[in-house]
Amino acid sequence: MPIGYYPALESVRGELAEKYSDWMRPGASLSQQRKTQKRQEMELADLVLAPSNFVADTIRTFHPHKHVVLAPYGVDLAA
């Protein structure tokens, strides 16, 4: 899960659009087909990898019982 679970993104995008409508350009929302695919993927997943606590939290907001593990981006140079 790279950026956050899509319903969280849509919620934030909506809030920002209301607050900064004169600043924002129209953003492309996920198609209904893509939303259905993402929802099915989440339902089928036994484990979800998230690169940050923020992303993990967006997943847990919509799927509180889903097993989420942090897998941060980057390289551990010490290892």
TORKOL-4160 file (C-alpha; in steps of 0.2 Angstrom, whole numbers, padded with zeros to 4 digits, m for minus):
79
<pt num="1" X="0000" Y="0000" Z="0000"/>
<pt num="2" X="0010" Y="0015" Z="m0006"/>
<pt num="3" X="0001" Y="0031" Z="m0001"/>
<pt num="4" X="m0014" Y="0027" Z="0009"/>
<pt num="5" X="m0030" Y="0018" Z="0007"/>
<pt num="6" X="m0041" Y="0026" Z="m0007"/>
<pt num="7" X="m0056" Y="0031" Z="0004"/>
<pt num="8" X="m0044" Y="0041" Z="0016"/>
<pt num="9" X="m0037" Y="0050" Z="0001"/>
<pt num="10" X="m0054" Y="0054" Z="m0006"/>
<pt num="11" X="m0059" Y="0061" Z="0010"/>
<pt num="12" X="m0044" Y="0072" Z="0012"/>
<pt num="13" X="m0045" Y="0077" Z="m0006"/>
<pt num="14" X="m0063" Y="0082" Z="m0003"/>
<pt num="15" X="m0059" Y="0092" Z="0012"/>
<pt num="16" X="m0045" Y="0101" Z="0003"/>
<pt num="17" X="m0056" Y="0105" Z="m0012"/>
<pt num="18" X="m0069" Y="0113" Z="m0001"/>
<pt num="19" X="m0056" Y="0124" Z="0008"/>
<pt num="20" X="m0045" Y="0128" Z="m0006"/>
<pt num="21" X="m0056" Y="0127" Z="m0021"/>
<pt num="22" X="m0049" Y="0142" Z="m0030"/>
<pt num="23" X="m0031" Y="0135" Z="m0028"/>
<pt num="24" X="m0034" Y="0117" Z="m0033"/>
<pt num="25" X="m0035" Y="0110" Z="m0050"/>
<pt num="26" X="m0048" Y="0096" Z="m0053"/>
<pt num="27" X="m0040" Y="0079" Z="m0048"/>
<pt num="28" X="m0044" Y="0062" Z="m0056"/>
<pt num="29" X="m0053" Y="0051" Z="m0044"/>
<pt num="30" X="m0052" Y="0032" Z="m0045"/>
<pt num="31" X="m0064" Y="0024" Z="m0057"/>
<pt num="32" X="m0078" Y="0013" Z="m0049"/>
<pt num="33" X="m0070" Y="m0002" Z="m0057"/>
<pt num="34" X="m0053" Y="0002" Z="m0049"/>
<pt num="35" X="m0062" Y="0006" Z="m0032"/>
<pt num="36" X="m0070" Y="m0011" Z="m0033"/>
<pt num="37" X="m0054" Y="m0020" Z="m0037"/>
<pt num="38" X="m0045" Y="m0011" Z="m0023"/>
<pt num="39" X="m0059" Y="m0016" Z="m0011"/>
<pt num="40" X="m0058" Y="m0034" Z="m0016"/>
<pt num="41" X="m0039" Y="m0034" Z="m0015"/>
<pt num="42" X="m0040" Y="m0028" Z="0003"/>
<pt num="43" X="m0054" Y="m0041" Z="0008"/>
<pt num="44" X="m0043" Y="m0055" Z="0001"/>
<pt num="45" X="m0027" Y="m0049" Z="0009"/>
<pt num="46" X="m0021" Y="m0059" Z="0024"/>
<pt num="47" X="m0007" Y="m0046" Z="0027"/>
<pt num="48" X="m0005" Y="m0028" Z="0021"/>
<pt num="49" X="0012" Y="m0020" Z="0020"/>
<pt num="50" X="0013" Y="m0001" Z="0024"/>
<pt num="51" X="0028" Y="0010" Z="0022"/>
<pt num="52" X="0023" Y="0022" Z="0036"/>
<pt num="53" X="0012" Y="0023" Z="0051"/>
<pt num="54" X="0001" Y="0036" Z="0042"/>
<pt num="55" X="m0003" Y="0023" Z="0028"/>
<pt num="56" X="m0006" Y="0009" Z="0041"/>
<pt num="57" X="m0018" Y="0021" Z="0050"/>
<pt num="58" X="m0028" Y="0024" Z="0034"/>
<pt num="59" X="m0030" Y="0006" Z="0032"/>
<pt num="60" X="m0035" Y="0002" Z="0050"/>
<pt num="61" X="m0048" Y="0016" Z="0049"/>
<pt num="62" X="m0058" Y="0006" Z="0035"/>
<pt num="63" X="m0052" Y="m0011" Z="0040"/>
<pt num="64" X="m0049" Y="m0011" Z="0059"/>
<pt num="65" X="m0046" Y="m0030" Z="0060"/>
<pt num="66" X="m0034" Y="m0032" Z="0045"/>
<pt num="67" X="m0016" Y="m0037" Z="0049"/>
<pt num="68" X="m0005" Y="m0022" Z="0044"/>
<pt num="69" X="0014" Y="m0023" Z="0045"/>
<pt num="70" X="0026" Y="m0008" Z="0043"/>
<pt num="71" X="0039" Y="m0011" Z="0029"/>
<pt num="72" X="0047" Y="0006" Z="0027"/>
<pt num="73" X="0055" Y="0013" Z="0011"/>
<pt num="74" X="0073" Y="0015" Z="0011"/>
<pt num="75" X="0089" Y="0005" Z="0015"/>
<pt num="76" X="0096" Y="0000" Z="0032"/>
<pt num="77" X="0114" Y="0005" Z="0029"/>
<pt num="78" X="0119" Y="m0003" Z="0045"/>
<pt num="79" X="0112" Y="m0020" Z="0040"/>
